[in-house]
């Protein structure tokens, strides 16, 4: 019988621990497939920080290193300098990259480090119980903002891709989503491009992925996908922010 589809060799056979409807499994798949298709899985080193993605080292079929909360870009920088022929990526959530790790991601981009950052933005802290994150939308409820995020108190949500794209060392920056099959295909294309930039030795790349966290949003998996479309995307538009090579 002809095999139409099979699990990518870029992932292990470990069962995912993520909640039903969580987008991490989809994003893991896209990253792993890209590494296999580009023929770099065997020379890849991933960095997983604190958060829901902390167990990513159980799922990616490549070398993995755990980092302290927010410090994945710093750890990835060190790994890339010690292993210059390796492909190095970070896999970070918004409570990690956009909060405690803001300094690390900005300066890694500023230095033009040849690493790839996969930034999962679900607009809320996941593992620690649904606190307000820098990316939480105005009016969105969280355990630390039970009446909804108040712009007068907390300011507007941080737009990471827009910020990083202003830095000269950042060579490829794109925001995608994984709420529909069509958007998932576009997300795969962006992630693959980001790795291609690193393989070509051009500079820093970042892909922001709008994702669902049904558990902490208090929504069903289907409702969470609709929430991405109706609430997240209007504030976080899907687009390419920087692509200096125009990689096809």
C-alpha positions in Angstrom: 0.0 0.0 0.0 1.4 3.4 -1.0 2.3 5.7 1.9 0.6 9.0 1.4 1.7 10.7 4.6 4.0 9.7 7.5 5.4 11.3 10.5 8.5 13.4 9.9 11.8 11.9 11.0 12.5 15.2 12.7 10.2 14.3 15.6 10.7 11.5 18.1 7.9 9.0 18.9 7.3 10.5 22.3 3.7 11.4 23.0 3.1 15.2 23.2 2.1 16.5 26.7 0.3 19.6 25.4 -3.3 20.4 26.1 -6.0 19.6 23.5 -6.1 22.3 20.9 -2.7 23.7 21.8 -0.7 24.8 18.7 2.7 23.7 19.9 2.3 20.2 18.2 1.6 21.8 14.8 4.5 24.2 15.2 6.9 21.4 16.3 5.8 19.5 13.1 6.6 22.5 10.9 10.0 23.1 12.4 10.9 19.4 12.2 9.8 19.0 8.6 11.8 22.0 7.6 15.0 20.7 9.1 14.5 17.3 7.4 13.7 18.9 4.0 16.7 21.1 4.2 19.0 18.2 5.1 20.3 19.7 8.3 18.6 17.7 11.0 21.8 15.9 12.0 23.7 19.2 12.5 20.9 21.1 14.3 20.9 22.1 17.9 17.7 23.5 19.4 17.3 25.6 22.6 14.2 25.2 24.7 13.6 27.7 27.6 11.2 27.6 30.5 7.5 27.5 29.6 5.1 25.0 28.0 7.8 24.2 25.4 10.3 23.2 28.1 10.0 19.5 27.2 10.7 20.2 23.5 13.9 18.2 23.9 11.7 15.1 24.2 10.1 15.7 20.8 12.7 17.1 18.4 14.9 14.4 16.9 18.1 16.6 17.1 20.4 17.8 19.9 18.6 20.1 22.3 19.7 22.3 25.2 17.6 23.8 27.9 18.0 27.4 28.9 17.0 29.5 31.8 13.8 31.5 31.4 14.3 34.1 28.6 17.9 33.2 28.0 17.6 31.0 25.0 19.1 33.6 22.5 22.1 34.0 24.7 22.5 30.2 25.0 22.0 29.8 21.3 24.6 32.5 20.6 27.2 30.6 22.6 26.4 27.3 21.0 26.6 28.8 17.5 30.0 30.3 18.2 31.4 27.0 19.6 29.7 25.0 16.8 29.8 27.4 13.8 28.8 24.7 11.3 25.7 23.8 13.2 22.1 25.1 12.6 20.9 26.6 15.9 17.3 27.6 16.8 15.4 28.8 19.8 11.8 27.8 20.4 10.2 30.4 22.7 6.8 31.6 24.0 5.6 35.1 24.5 6.0 34.9 28.3 9.6 34.0 27.6 10.8 35.9 24.6 8.7 39.1 24.9 9.0 39.5 28.7 12.0 38.2 30.7 13.9 37.6 27.5 13.3 40.9 25.7 16.9 42.0 26.1 18.4 38.8 24.9 16.3 38.7 21.7 16.9 42.3 20.9 20.7 42.1 21.3 21.0 38.8 19.5 19.2 40.4 16.5 21.3 43.6 16.9 24.5 41.5 16.7 23.1 39.7 13.6 23.7 36.3 15.3 23.2 33.5 12.8 20.4 31.8 14.7 16.7 31.3 14.1 14.1 32.2 16.7 10.7 30.5 16.6 8.5 32.8 18.6 5.1 31.3 19.7 2.7 34.0 20.5 -0.5 32.9 22.2 -1.0 36.2 24.1 -0.9 34.7 27.6 1.4 32.9 30.0 0.7 29.2 29.6 2.6 26.9 31.9 2.4 29.1 35.0 -1.4 29.5 34.9 -2.7 32.2 32.5 -1.1 35.4 33.7 -1.1 38.5 31.5 1.8 38.6 29.1 3.4 41.5 27.2 1.4 40.3 24.2 -2.0 39.9 25.9 -4.6 41.9 24.0 -6.4 45.0 25.4 -9.5 43.8 27.2 -8.3 40.2 27.2 -8.8 38.6 30.6 -6.0 36.9 32.5 -5.4 35.6 36.0 -3.5 38.9 36.8 -6.0 41.0 34.8 -9.4 39.6 35.7 -11.3 42.5 34.3 -9.2 42.5 31.1 -6.0 44.2 30.1 -6.4 47.9 30.8 -4.4 50.0 28.3 -4.2 52.9 30.7 -2.5 50.7 33.3 -0.4 48.4 31.2 0.0 50.0 27.8 -0.6 48.3 24.5 0.5 44.7 23.7 4.1 44.4 22.5 4.5 43.9 18.7 7.7 41.9 18.6 8.0 41.4 14.9 7.6 45.0 14.1 10.2 45.9 16.7 12.8 43.3 15.6 12.4 44.2 12.0 13.8 47.7 12.7 17.1 46.2 13.7 19.8 45.9 10.9 21.1 42.6 12.1 17.7 41.0 11.7 17.6 39.7 8.1 14.3 37.8 7.9 11.3 38.5 10.1 7.8 37.2 9.5 4.5 36.8 11.4 2.3 33.8 10.6 -0.5 31.8 12.2 -1.5 28.2 12.5 -5.3 28.6 12.8 -6.3 27.3 9.3 -4.8 24.8 6.8 -3.9 27.6 4.5 -2.1 29.6 7.2 -0.3 26.5 8.4 1.1 26.0 4.9 2.3 29.7 4.9 3.8 29.2 8.3 5.8 26.2 7.1 7.1 28.3 4.2 8.2 31.1 6.6 9.9 28.7 9.0 11.8 27.0 6.2 12.9 30.4 4.8 14.2 31.4 8.2 16.4 28.3 8.4 17.6 28.9 4.9 18.8 32.4 5.9 20.9 30.8 8.7 22.2 28.1 6.4 23.3 30.8 3.9 25.1 32.5 6.8 23.2 35.8 6.3 22.2 36.7 9.8 19.4 36.6 12.4 15.9 35.4 11.6 12.7 35.3 13.5 9.3 33.8 12.8 6.4 34.8 15.0 3.6 32.2 15.1 0.2 33.2 16.4 -1.0 30.3 18.3 -3.9 29.0 20.5 -3.9 28.2 24.2 -7.5 27.0 24.8 -6.9 26.0 28.4 -5.8 29.5 29.6 -8.1 31.3 27.3 -11.1 29.4 28.7 -12.1 28.4 25.2 -12.7 25.2 23.3 -10.1 24.3 20.7 -12.4 25.4 17.9 -13.3 28.6 19.6 -9.6 29.3 20.2 -8.9 29.1 16.5 -11.7 31.5 15.8 -10.2 33.8 18.5 -6.9 33.9 16.6 -8.8 35.0 13.4 -11.1 37.5 15.0 -9.1 38.9 17.9 -5.3 38.3 17.4 -4.8 38.8 13.7 -6.5 42.3 13.6 -3.9 43.5 16.1 -1.0 41.3 15.0 -1.3 41.3 11.1 0.2 38.4 9.2 2.9 39.7 6.9 6.6 39.6 6.1 8.4 42.4 7.8 11.9 41.8 6.5 13.4 39.6 3.8 16.6 41.1 2.5 17.3 38.2 0.1 13.8 37.6 -1.2 14.3 33.9 -0.7 11.8 31.9 -2.8 
